[in-house]
Every structure is written in C-alpha cells, then in structure tokens.
C-alpha cells in the first residue's frame, strides 16, 4: 500500500535510502552517503512530500517530492524488480503534472527506469558534492 509517510517511520525510510544508495551508487564512497544521514532525517524528508510503499509491516520503498522535483525515489534492494518502483512513480505522477529529477550518469539502470516512466533527458551537469555527472530528466503529462 502506498500512503503518506509518518514521522515515526523515518528510520525505516532511511534504511531503504541508505541500502539502495550503497547498492546502486557503488561508484561513490558509502561514507559520503552515511554523512548525509542526519540531513535526510532532520531536513530533507521532513520538508518534502514523502510517500511510502508498505507491505506486511515493512517499508519497501518511498519517494519524496520537493516542489516540482522528485528529490528521492528508492526501493529496498531485496524488493526491487517487483513493480514497487513503478507503483511509486504512478503515485508521484498523480500528485504532479510535471516534475524533474537528477540521476547519476553512472546509474544506467536508474536512467532506463525513468525513461520507461516517460522522462526525457534535458542535460548533463556535474554534481558539486560528488564530482560525478548527473543527468537532468523531466516528465510532463
């Protein structure tokens, strides 16, 4: 079931976030992501429109919208490939007519997923925090 995130679920959401990041972004040192945990807990998640996919009392995925930006969308590695990401994306699209996101160029699986969801590549830019190239993608209904 997809529903609005509740503050007491922050640890579950952060577990999904860090585990998916470490798996999908092995080209960036995991210590970098761990150093962002407090900012995610205290700033980013609370100030975003966040929804979770929860099944059998387990948070299996989530997304966060900040204005017209899809700031985060992650599915726990052990639950990927089961349509959860697509369901989360459908919910995000029901909340916004258009939005954009960035995904690392070194994450071709992510880029392909977003293309299949109707996103188009707008441009590439360097992420000032990591030095890696990000692809800016946009969706319009």
Backbone torsions as a table, in degrees:
resi	resn	phi	psi	omega
1	UNK	NA	138.8	176.0
2	UNK	-102.9	130.3	178.2
3	UNK	-153.9	169.0	179.9
4	UNK	-62.3	139.0	176.9
5	UNK	-63.6	140.9	174.0
6	UNK	-109.7	139.2	-176.4
7	UNK	-51.6	-33.0	-179.4
8	UNK	-70.9	-6.5	178.9
9	UNK	-95.8	8.2	-174.9
10	UNK	-57.4	-41.5	-179.2
11	UNK	-64.8	-38.4	177.0
12	UNK	-64.4	-43.8	178.8
13	UNK	-63.2	-43.4	179.8
14	UNK	-66.3	-33.1	175.2
15	UNK	-63.4	-45.0	177.0
16	UNK	-59.5	-48.3	-176.7
17	UNK	-58.5	-53.5	-174.6
18	UNK	-68.8	-39.8	-179.3
19	UNK	-67.3	-41.7	178.2
20	UNK	-68.2	-41.5	179.0
21	UNK	-60.5	-47.9	-177.9
22	UNK	-62.0	-38.8	179.7
23	UNK	-71.8	-47.7	-173.2
24	UNK	-84.3	-15.2	-176.9
25	UNK	-124.8	49.7	-178.2
26	UNK	-64.7	-14.3	178.4
27	UNK	-76.7	-6.1	175.8
28	UNK	-119.2	134.7	-178.3
29	UNK	-56.1	129.4	-177.6
30	UNK	-61.0	-23.9	177.6
31	UNK	-65.3	-30.2	176.0
32	UNK	-60.8	-47.6	-179.2
33	UNK	-65.2	-42.3	179.8
34	UNK	-60.9	-32.6	179.5
35	UNK	-69.7	-14.1	-179.6
36	UNK	-96.5	-1.4	-175.8
37	UNK	-57.7	-46.8	-178.5
38	UNK	-63.8	-40.4	178.7
39	UNK	-64.0	-39.1	176.7
40	UNK	-63.3	-45.0	-177.4
41	UNK	-67.2	-42.4	-170.3
42	UNK	-96.2	-25.4	-173.8
43	UNK	-121.4	-61.9	-168.9
44	UNK	-65.6	-52.7	-178.8
45	UNK	-64.9	-48.8	-179.1
46	UNK	-62.2	-26.6	-177.8
47	UNK	-98.8	13.5	178.3
48	UNK	-118.5	164.2	174.6
49	UNK	-89.7	96.9	-170.8
50	UNK	-110.3	134.9	177.6
51	UNK	-125.4	146.6	180.0
52	UNK	-117.6	154.9	167.9
53	UNK	-106.2	114.3	-177.0
54	UNK	-124.6	132.2	-178.8
55	UNK	-144.8	133.8	-178.5
56	UNK	53.5	41.7	179.1
57	UNK	65.3	15.9	-179.8
58	UNK	-117.4	126.4	172.5
59	UNK	-77.2	113.8	-175.4
60	UNK	-101.7	-15.8	179.5
61	UNK	-171.5	169.8	178.7
62	UNK	-162.1	164.8	167.9
63	UNK	-141.3	155.6	177.0
64	UNK	-131.1	127.2	174.0
65	UNK	-105.8	133.6	175.2
66	UNK	-124.9	101.7	-172.0
67	UNK	63.4	-128.2	178.6
68	UNK	-100.5	30.0	177.6
69	UNK	-119.6	129.4	170.6
70	UNK	-81.9	96.5	-172.2
71	UNK	-77.3	-26.3	-179.3
72	UNK	-158.3	141.5	169.3
73	UNK	-152.0	115.8	-176.1
74	UNK	-141.6	145.0	173.7
75	UNK	-124.0	136.1	177.4
76	UNK	-52.8	136.5	-178.2
77	UNK	-51.1	-39.3	-177.2
78	UNK	-71.9	-11.2	-179.7
79	UNK	-113.7	4.4	178.9
80	UNK	-68.9	152.2	178.4
81	UNK	86.0	9.4	-178.8
82	UNK	-113.4	13.3	178.0
83	UNK	87.3	2.8	-178.8
84	UNK	-66.2	-43.3	178.8
85	UNK	-59.4	-41.8	179.2
86	UNK	-64.8	-40.7	178.5
87	UNK	-65.2	-41.5	177.3
88	UNK	-63.2	-42.4	179.8
89	UNK	-63.4	-41.7	178.1
90	UNK	-59.8	-39.6	177.5
91	UNK	-65.7	-43.7	178.9
92	UNK	-60.1	-42.2	179.2
93	UNK	-65.5	-28.5	178.2
94	UNK	-72.6	-17.3	-178.7
95	UNK	-97.1	-20.2	-178.4
96	UNK	-139.2	139.7	175.3
97	UNK	-78.8	-26.8	178.3
98	UNK	-153.5	147.4	175.0
99	UNK	-163.8	169.8	179.5
100	UNK	-132.1	169.0	-179.6
101	UNK	-155.0	166.7	170.7
102	UNK	-122.8	145.6	178.5
103	UNK	-141.0	141.9	-179.3
104	UNK	-66.5	137.1	178.7
105	UNK	-58.5	-29.3	180.0
106	UNK	-78.9	7.4	177.4
107	UNK	-115.5	70.6	-177.0
108	UNK	-62.3	-30.0	177.3
109	UNK	-61.8	-43.2	178.3
110	UNK	-66.1	-44.2	179.4
111	UNK	-59.9	-45.1	179.4
112	UNK	-62.0	-42.3	178.2
113	UNK	-58.2	-48.8	-177.5
114	UNK	-66.3	-36.8	176.0
115	UNK	-61.3	-43.4	179.1
116	UNK	-63.8	-24.6	178.7
117	UNK	-88.6	5.0	175.6
118	UNK	97.1	9.8	177.7
119	UNK	-83.1	149.3	174.5
120	UNK	-121.3	148.5	179.3
121	UNK	-76.6	131.0	179.0
122	UNK	-100.4	-50.7	-179.1
123	UNK	-165.6	171.8	174.2
124	UNK	-113.1	150.2	177.2
125	UNK	-152.7	162.8	178.7
126	UNK	-91.8	129.6	174.9
127	UNK	-74.2	117.1	-176.1
128	UNK	-64.6	-22.5	-178.1
129	UNK	-80.8	-32.4	-175.0
130	UNK	-115.8	-20.3	-175.8
131	UNK	81.1	1.8	179.5
132	UNK	-91.8	154.6	-179.0
133	UNK	-80.0	132.1	174.9
134	UNK	-109.4	148.0	175.4
135	UNK	-105.4	123.6	175.9
136	UNK	-87.0	126.2	-179.2
137	UNK	-125.3	150.0	-176.2
138	UNK	-132.4	143.5	175.0
139	UNK	-122.9	135.9	172.5
140	UNK	-136.8	133.0	179.3
141	UNK	-83.1	NA	NA
